[in-house]
Amino acid sequence: MKPIAEFLPTPDQVLAAGDVWDRTTKEARYILLTLGGQLGAIGPSIPWADIPATFRLELVHRVYLFRDLLNRVLP
């Protein structure tokens, strides 16, 4: 069993996700919200700074978990 600290996003990951969020299209944001399970709770047109902190952390956490999954599955 892994320590809980391995599942928490680092500050650098949160900042990187925020930068990406603010530079991406609404369609890409829609995909991130779908992956993060927040579609309906927040919309794709909202700026990163206006997203509540709990939603931001959940999005970052799920995006990085999804990235790890893809890295394991894809060659």
C-alpha positions in Angstrom: 0.0 0.0 0.0 1.4 3.4 -1.0 1.5 6.4 1.3 -1.2 9.0 0.8 1.4 11.6 -0.1 1.9 9.8 -3.4 -1.7 10.6 -4.4 -1.7 14.3 -3.6 -0.8 16.7 -6.4 2.3 18.8 -5.8 2.2 22.6 -6.0 4.1 22.4 -9.3 1.5 20.1 -10.8 -1.3 22.4 -9.8 0.4 25.4 -11.3 1.2 23.5 -14.5 -2.4 22.3 -14.8 -3.6 25.9 -14.3 -1.3 27.2 -17.0 -2.5 24.5 -19.4 -6.1 25.2 -18.5 -5.9 28.9 -19.2 -4.2 28.2 -22.6 -6.5 25.4 -23.9 -9.7 25.6 -25.9 -13.1 25.0 -24.4 -13.2 21.6 -26.1 -10.0 20.5 -24.4 -11.3 21.9 -21.1 -14.5 19.9 -21.6 -12.4 16.7 -22.0 -10.5 17.5 -18.8 -13.7 18.1 -16.9 -15.1 14.9 -18.2 -12.0 13.0 -17.1 -12.1 14.8 -13.7 -15.8 14.1 -13.1 -16.6 17.7 -12.6 -18.6 18.3 -15.8 -21.8 20.0 -14.6 -20.2 21.3 -11.4 -18.1 23.8 -13.4 -18.1 24.8 -17.0 -15.3 24.8 -19.6 -15.3 28.6 -20.0 -14.4 29.4 -16.4 -10.8 30.6 -15.8 -8.6 28.5 -13.6 -8.4 31.1 -10.9 -12.2 31.1 -10.6 -12.5 27.3 -10.1 -12.9 26.4 -6.4 -9.7 25.0 -4.9 -11.2 21.6 -4.2 -12.2 21.2 -7.8 -8.8 22.3 -9.0 -7.1 19.7 -6.8 -9.4 16.9 -8.0 -8.9 17.8 -11.6 -5.1 17.8 -11.2 -5.2 14.6 -9.3 -7.3 12.8 -11.9 -5.4 14.2 -14.9 -2.1 13.0 -13.5 -3.6 9.6 -12.7 -4.9 9.4 -16.2 -1.5 10.3 -17.6 0.1 7.6 -15.6 -2.4 5.1 -16.9 -1.8 6.1 -20.5 2.0 5.9 -20.0 1.6 2.3 -18.8 -0.8 1.3 -21.6 0.7 3.0 -24.6 4.1 1.9 -25.9 
